[in-house]
Amino acid sequence: MEQSQGVAMPPECIRYRLTRPQRLLPVLPSLIGMTFQVPFWLDGAPFAPALATGLLVWGLLLCSALIISRLFGVTLTPSAAIVHNFRRRTIPWSNVQAIQIESLFGSRTVVIYEAGGRRTRLRAPITGFLNWDRGFEAKFHTIGRWWLAHRGPDWAPVPPPWMQWGGPPASQGSPYAPRA
């Protein structure tokens, strides 16, 4: 029997990066500062070679910041979550114990908790004041569903590290919830 072309196949992998406004936000103050200088140059103010060199260096730093920020994010594959930061990390789904949203300085980010107690805060998706991402909740739920679908049939929850050494009792909720 043939498969109809109308049936959508699930994607092989999903990549989440910072949105375009989120990448431009850190360089916005610098751009605004430069626009205040333009009227002085148009009025015939001296344009020194040191200023030209400074502008060239500023432009190179600005472009490199935009390029580097495009690399940040996470790729969901059937076997692991590949976290793209300054260093790339692969977290196997079988090692993940929880995926939650945490707030830090007014921004909400997705955090992956691993069996050894390590937590990895993802740079994308992220949302917050002046750093808004309309699809943040949908991206968070997609990451969670992807983990549940690909963690494997032999996955079992591992008690948090502080429980293994006779630490304080876990809360009634998630054992990986932040401590009070």
Secondary structure, 3 states (H helix, E strand, C coil): CCCCCCCCCCCCCEEEECCHHHHHHHHHHHHHHHHHHHHHHHCCCCCCHHHHHHHHHHHHHHHHHHHHHHHCEEEECCCEEEEECCCEEEEEHHHEEEEEEEEECCEEEEEEEECCCCEEEEEEEEEECCCCCCCHHHHHHHHHHHHHHHCCCCCCCCCCHHHHCCCCCCCCCCCCCCCC
